[in-house]
Amino acid sequence: MALRQYIEAGRLRDRITISAPATAVNGSQDAYGEIISAANPPIIAENVPAMIEFVGGKQVYTAETYMSQVTHRVTIRWMPGLLPQQGVTFTDQEGRLRQLQIMFVDNPDQRNRMLILNCLERDLSVRVDLTTTVPLPSP
């Protein structure tokens, strides 16, 4: 199945911010000698029109806890220099700030018209610790 050669402008209704990977900048210094933190990584592109699609999700069991992993596909117009491990930030319709990590950058048909970013969102706020026990209410 061939991909479309263009992106319909109306489908790019979300706005995203693309930033440098937090692991690469944590503790390093910028051009002025200030320490760059993982909480505030340098911005590569801001207010980029995008189409964000939910692909799937799963619960992962690591270190005796469950953690949810959600996969998204982000379609944008072509831009140079995007790499895996960079971050995508956007605000969803409920006003929550969502952060994705780019896992793979795909340039369909190698025509430099659009990029498909396969991203992973790890929801660290929803962890279930299996090492602690919760007392049951007495009948």
N, C-alpha and C positions, 0 to 999 in steps of 0.2 A: 504494500500500500504506500503510495507516494504521499509525502507531506505537502501541505499547502505552501505556495511560494511566497505568501505574504501573511501578515497578521492584521486582522480587522481591528481598527483603532478602538471600537467600542468594547472589545473584550479585555483591553488593558485598563481595567477600572480601579485596580489597587495601586497604591504608591508605596515603594519600598526604599530602604536605605541599604547600601552595600558597604561593608566595612572590612578592614584588614582582620586577619585571624587573631583572636585574643591571645592564643598561646605564643604567637610570634612576637607580639608587642609587649607582653607582660614584663615589666621591669626594665625595658629598654628606654632609650632617651630619644626625644625628638630633636629637630634642628636647633632648638633653643636650649637644650640640655635638661628639659623637664622630663620627669619620669612619666612614661605612658602606662596606664593601668589597664587591666583587662576589662574593667567596668566602662572605660571610655576609649575604645580603640579608634584609630584614625578612620575617617570616612572616605571611601573611594568614590562613591556616587550617591547623590541624594535626590529624593523625589522622582524616582525612576518608575515610569508606567509599567505595570506588570499584571499578569494573570496568574493567580495562585490557585492551584487545585490540590485537594486532598487526595492522596494516593492510597494510603493504608496506615494501619497502626498495629502495635503489638505490645504485650507486656514482657519485659526482659527481667530475668532473675539474675542479679549480680550481687555479690557480697552480702548475701542473706537478706536482700531487699528486692522488692519488685519496683521496676521503673518503667514508665510508658515511653515508647518511642513512636513518633508519628512522622510519616514520610509525606512530603509535599513536592509538587512539580511547579516550578516558577518559570513562566515564559516571559521573556523581555525582548525588546529589539536588540540587535547585535551591538555589542560594545567591546573594545579590545581590553585585554589584560585581566579578565576574570579567571580565578583559579579555585580549585577545591580548597577547603578549610577556611575560606572567607565567610563572612557572616551576612545574613539578610535579616533586616528588622522591619516589621510593619505593625500597624495597629489594626486589629480586627474590628468587625462591626459592633462588637460589644465594648469597644474602647480599651481592650487589653493589649499591652505591648507583647508581641510574639517575636521570638528569636530563632532563626534557623541557621544551620551550618551547611554550607554547600559541600556536597559529597562528590558530585560529578557535573562537569560543564559539557553540554552537547551542542554542537553547531550542525544542525540537520542539513544535509545535502552540501555542506561546506560552501555555502553561498554568501555567508556573512550578512544574512538578513534578520535572523533571530537566534536567540540562545535559549536552551532549555536547561534550567538549573535543577538538578535532583538534590533535594535538601532533606535534612533530618532535624526534627525538633525533639529534644529530650525534655520532658516535663519533670524537672527535678522537684517540683513542689508536691507531686503526688507519689510519695514513697511509703511503702508499707514495711515496717521493720518486723521481721519474723523472730528476732531474738528476744523481744519483750513480750510478756503475756499481759493480757488485759483481763482483770477479774470480771467474771460474769455476775450479773445482778442475782441476788438471792430471791427464790420464789416466795 
